[in-house]
Amino acid sequence: MDIEFDQQETAQIVASLRRYFREELDQDLGEMRAKLLLGYFQQEIAPFAYNQGVKDAEAFFRGKAEDLTATCFEEGLTYWTKKRK
């Protein structure tokens, strides 16, 4: 699963990487090197975050599905009790 960014996202990430290197590491990172570094992160590191996101979503939906009756329950025959209020 390749994680890809559009041009605007790529530009923002590259700018952030360059700023990080400049302000935190006192190094100038050119645009080409920042793009190469981003490509490395996309290929090597991003799949870990993606997989964790899938696991978290699965756990969330499993929890909701296990308690579906409580989550999606609607009491019937309430016309008269709601009308009095």
KOLVO-988928 format. One record per residue (C-alpha): residue number from 1; residue in one letter; x, y, z. Coordinates in steps of 0.2 Angstrom, whole numbers, always signed. Layout:
[node NUM; 'A'; [X; Y; Z]] ...
***
This chain:
[node 1; 'M'; [+0; +0; +0]] [node 2; 'D'; [+8; +16; -6]] [node 3; 'I'; [+4; +31; +4]] [node 4; 'E'; [+4; +46; -8]] [node 5; 'F'; [+2; +64; -6]] [node 6; 'D'; [-5; +77; -18]] [node 7; 'Q'; [+6; +92; -24]] [node 8; 'Q'; [+0; +104; -10]] [node 9; 'E'; [+2; +91; +4]] [node 10; 'T'; [+20; +87; -3]] [node 11; 'A'; [+24; +105; -4]] [node 12; 'Q'; [+19; +107; +14]] [node 13; 'I'; [+28; +92; +21]] [node 14; 'V'; [+44; +97; +11]] [node 15; 'A'; [+43; +114; +19]] [node 16; 'S'; [+41; +107; +36]] [node 17; 'L'; [+55; +95; +34]] [node 18; 'R'; [+66; +109; +28]] [node 19; 'R'; [+61; +120; +43]] [node 20; 'Y'; [+64; +105; +55]] [node 21; 'F'; [+82; +102; +48]] [node 22; 'R'; [+85; +121; +49]] [node 23; 'E'; [+79; +125; +66]] [node 24; 'E'; [+82; +109; +75]] [node 25; 'L'; [+97; +102; +67]] [node 26; 'D'; [+106; +118; +61]] [node 27; 'Q'; [+107; +110; +43]] [node 28; 'D'; [+101; +117; +27]] [node 29; 'L'; [+90; +103; +18]] [node 30; 'G'; [+88; +107; -1]] [node 31; 'E'; [+71; +104; -9]] [node 32; 'M'; [+77; +89; -18]] [node 33; 'R'; [+84; +80; -3]] [node 34; 'A'; [+68; +84; +7]] [node 35; 'K'; [+58; +76; -7]] [node 36; 'L'; [+69; +61; -7]] [node 37; 'L'; [+68; +60; +12]] [node 38; 'L'; [+49; +61; +11]] [node 39; 'G'; [+49; +47; -2]] [node 40; 'Y'; [+60; +36; +10]] [node 41; 'F'; [+48; +40; +25]] [node 42; 'Q'; [+33; +36; +14]] [node 43; 'Q'; [+40; +19; +9]] [node 44; 'E'; [+48; +14; +25]] [node 45; 'I'; [+39; +22; +40]] [node 46; 'A'; [+22; +27; +34]] [node 47; 'P'; [+16; +9; +32]] [node 48; 'F'; [+18; +7; +51]] [node 49; 'A'; [+7; +22; +54]] [node 50; 'Y'; [-6; +16; +41]] [node 51; 'N'; [-7; -1; +49]] [node 52; 'Q'; [-9; +6; +66]] [node 53; 'G'; [-23; +17; +60]] [node 54; 'V'; [-32; +1; +52]] [node 55; 'K'; [-30; -8; +69]] [node 56; 'D'; [-37; +7; +79]] [node 57; 'A'; [-52; +8; +67]] [node 58; 'E'; [-55; -10; +68]] [node 59; 'A'; [-55; -10; +87]] [node 60; 'F'; [-66; +5; +87]] [node 61; 'F'; [-79; -3; +75]] [node 62; 'R'; [-78; -20; +84]] [node 63; 'G'; [-82; -11; +100]] [node 64; 'K'; [-97; -2; +92]] [node 65; 'A'; [-103; -18; +84]] [node 66; 'E'; [-102; -28; +100]] [node 67; 'D'; [-113; -15; +108]] [node 68; 'L'; [-124; -12; +93]] [node 69; 'T'; [-140; -14; +102]] [node 70; 'A'; [-136; -1; +115]] [node 71; 'T'; [-128; +10; +103]] [node 72; 'C'; [-143; +10; +90]] [node 73; 'F'; [-158; +5; +101]] [node 74; 'E'; [-174; +15; +99]] [node 75; 'E'; [-188; +13; +111]] [node 76; 'G'; [-205; +9; +103]] [node 77; 'L'; [-222; +14; +108]] [node 78; 'T'; [-217; +31; +114]] [node 79; 'Y'; [-229; +42; +105]] [node 80; 'W'; [-240; +45; +121]] [node 81; 'T'; [-226; +48; +133]] [node 82; 'K'; [-217; +60; +121]] [node 83; 'K'; [-233; +69; +117]] [node 84; 'R'; [-236; +74; +136]] [node 85; 'K'; [-220; +83; +137]] 
***
